[in-house]
Amino acid sequence: MSEKSAHFETTCVHAGRHVDPATGAVAPPIHLSTTFERKPDYAPEGYVYGRSANPNRDQLEACLAALEGGTTAIAFASGAAAASAVFQSLKPGDHVICTRDAYHGVLRILREIMSTWELKVSYVDASDLAALQAAVTRDTRLIWVESPSNPLLKLTDIAAVADIARRADAYAVCDSTFATPALQNPLALGMDLVMHSTTKYIGGHSDVTGGALVARESGAWAERLRFLQGAGGAVPSPFDCWMLLRGTATLGVRLQAQSATALSLARWLEKHPKVEQVFHPGLESHPQHALARRQMRGFGAMLSFNARGGETAARQATTRVKLFTRATSLGGVESLIEHRAAVEGPESPTPKQLIRVSAGLEHVDDLIADLDQALA
Ligand SMILES: *Cc1c(COP(=O)(O)O)cnc(C)c1O
């Protein structure tokens, strides 16, 4: 059976991996060497220098390309580095349309780093397709969306955005970190590029920082992004790549289990007297539940909710948890909780009574008991 025709869980375990021909090792060896012997005529052949390419990085990239159904995967030292490379591939004067509720670190890259690159950026609510279309100009080169978004779990109609981008002759990029390749494949919906913070579900154990881009088509843009990886130098270490490849093996089953837990928590929270509103795409009350059903294979393991009693009540609940860990980030096996506005800082547009939850792999009843005592 080829990897292409295999089910997702099978691809998770096998893509990018092979038994080591030198030793028969089933788990891949880690290649720490930063340099590789050259042929007598110095012709570039095989591996040359660690920043340019490394066997562990190649294995990870082959795996990620297979999981997203892309031609080219490019791994970076963090999600922020992957996003930076995307914007660095543009020219001064190019126009970018970015969803208003993109990850706060992506917005910061555009506002505080790429501003000196003289990119022109319009921020729109990407769930409003008419507003997105209206923001297109002659210079629009790239549309950046994130779905589901952080921390309000808003969805973007990915196929519709891809269509707008195609007609504008612009690249369409989706930050699909919250969905992971287990639940959503933006390239199949017409996006040109999908971005992941592999720090989250792909690593899956809160112990490695990384990012990745996967391009639908090979070609000049994918080559430019590949160049920015090696020449820009924000590359993941061989050990990071090894850890990330190990994480992908369980991605399918982790997402099934963690998404089921998140939906149960969301349903339970929706009935709780101390909770005002719950945000999770799997809830029938979510305004884009139908879109979630259309473009996702599951609803994900992230949820957020507004506590009754404002900021004080929300902050208090996050200090009372015993099983949840009060920490930022997401996607690990341990459940995390945070007062999101406190993490994002004074400029944060996030509602002050909002609590964000990353559902882990604990038993759902234990998580419910912990939230119940924390909200009491
Ligand atoms: C964490 C995150 C990022 C940034 O990734 P890092 O690995 O922290 O650099 C980007 N987008 C989303 C949606 C994220 O959750």
The ligand as an ORCA input file, in Angstrom:
! r2SCAN-3c Opt
* xyz 0 1
  C       1.872     29.057     18.874
  C       1.269     29.564     17.627
  C       2.037     30.238     16.663
  C       3.509     30.570     16.881
  O       4.293     29.422     16.976
  P       5.636     29.313     17.874
  O       6.040     27.898     17.691
  O       5.269     29.670     19.277
  O       6.613     30.276     17.305
  C       1.409     30.642     15.499
  N       0.096     30.407     15.296
  C      -0.668     29.768     16.191
  C      -2.114     29.556     15.906
  C      -0.112     29.328     17.396
  O      -0.885     28.715     18.295
*
